[in-house]
């Protein structure tokens, strides 16, 4: 049934739907039920059953979400939204806007994987390092130079677990509900 939401929530949902469209559906905030089956933060995470994942995938389809004013309606009862793939960026952008409104002209706002750069560093670009995957040392494999920009990274090494000789990670394929095979 239709749900009235805070305007900020509607803004995030609209952005999520926009990214669903421009990615050809590869980014889909309606994968919530399937995502909830995976708990990558548990001490002993379990692989969900194929049947449970298949059932959860019945609700996936960003194009079946409608928004009218501040009212959001999901296209079917199997649908559940997750804003995890976009929420941190939204909050980071709002934090940077607040800093700028308070007069900050040079800063790095780090939300762990989402880095927002305000201005420059004493006339030079900021250097934002990219960490080498699957290392505990924080080794940098490269960097980007930016000013007044956002740099976002996510990798399969960020959240995952190994079970029966296979590694399962948090970046899910919106067509299958299983970790992307890349």
SULBELSUL-V500113 format. One record per residue. N is the residue number from 0. RES is the residue in one letter. SS is DSSP state (a for helix, b for strand, c for the rest). OMEGA is omega as a letter, one per 40 degrees, with the letter a starting at -180 (999 if undefined). NEAR is the number of other C-alpha atoms within 12 Angstrom. Layout:
{{N RES SS OMEGA NEAR} {N RES SS OMEGA NEAR}}
This chain:
{{0 X c a 14} {1 X c i 17} {2 X b i 18} {3 X b a 18} {4 X c i 19} {5 X c a 14} {6 X a i 17} {7 X a i 18} {8 X a i 25} {9 X a i 27} {10 X a i 25} {11 X a i 31} {12 X a i 38} {13 X a i 32} {14 X a i 25} {15 X a i 34} {16 X a i 33} {17 X a a 22} {18 X a i 22} {19 X a a 27} {20 X a a 20} {21 X a i 15} {22 X c a 15} {23 X c i 16} {24 X c i 23} {25 X c i 27} {26 X c a 31} {27 X c a 44} {28 X c i 41} {29 X c i 43} {30 X b a 41} {31 X a a 31} {32 X a i 32} {33 X a i 40} {34 X a a 38} {35 X a i 28} {36 X a a 29} {37 X c i 31} {38 X c a 21} {39 X c a 28} {40 X c a 16} {41 X c i 13} {42 X c i 10} {43 X c a 13} {44 X c a 21} {45 X c i 22} {46 X c i 30} {47 X c i 24} {48 X c i 15} {49 X a a 15} {50 X a a 16} {51 X a i 20} {52 X a i 29} {53 X a i 23} {54 X a a 21} {55 X a a 33} {56 X a i 34} {57 X a a 27} {58 X a a 33} {59 X c i 38} {60 X c a 33} {61 X a a 39} {62 X a i 28} {63 X a i 26} {64 X b i 33} {65 X b a 24} {66 X b i 26} {67 X b a 18} {68 X c i 18} {69 X c a 20} {70 X b a 22} {71 X b i 27} {72 X b i 26} {73 X b a 28} {74 X c i 22} {75 X c a 22} {76 X c i 20} {77 X c a 22} {78 X c i 30} {79 X b a 30} {80 X c i 39} {81 X c a 27} {82 X c a 30} {83 X c a 25} {84 X c a 33} {85 X c a 30} {86 X a a 25} {87 X a i 25} {88 X a i 29} {89 X a a 29} {90 X a i 25} {91 X a i 28} {92 X a i 29} {93 X a i 20} {94 X a i 25} {95 X a i 31} {96 X a i 21} {97 X a i 17} {98 X a i 21} {99 X a i 21} {100 X a i 12} {101 X c i 11} {102 X c i 13} {103 X c a 18} {104 X c i 21} {105 X c a 25} {106 X b i 28} {107 X b i 32} {108 X b a 33} {109 X b i 24} {110 X c i 23} {111 X c a 18} {112 X c i 23} {113 X b a 28} {114 X b i 34} {115 X b a 37} {116 X b i 35} {117 X b i 32} {118 X c a 26} {119 X c a 22} {120 X b i 19} {121 X c i 12} {122 X c a 11} {123 X b i 13} {124 X c i 21} {125 X b i 27} {126 X b i 22} {127 X b a 29} {128 X b i 21} {129 X b a 23} {130 X b i 24} {131 X c a 20} {132 X c i 19} {133 X c i 16} {134 X c i 12} {135 X c a 11} {136 X c a 10} {137 X c a 13} {138 X c a 14} {139 X b i 17} {140 X b a 15} {141 X b i 14} {142 X b i 17} {143 X b i 21} {144 X b a 20} {145 X b i 25} {146 X c a 25} {147 X c a 25} {148 X b i 26} {149 X b i 29} {150 X b a 30} {151 X b i 27} {152 X c i 26} {153 X c a 24} {154 X c a 21} {155 X c i 22} {156 X c a 22} {157 X c a 22} {158 X c i 23} {159 X b i 28} {160 X b i 25} {161 X b i 18} {162 X b i 15} {163 X c i 10} {164 X c i 7} {165 X b i 13} {166 X b i 23} {167 X b a 30} {168 X b a 31} {169 X c i 33} {170 X c a 31} {171 X b i 36} {172 X c a 25} {173 X c i 34} {174 X c a 25} {175 X c a 25} {176 X c i 38} {177 X c i 31} {178 X b i 30} {179 X c i 19} {180 X c a 17} {181 X c 999 12}}
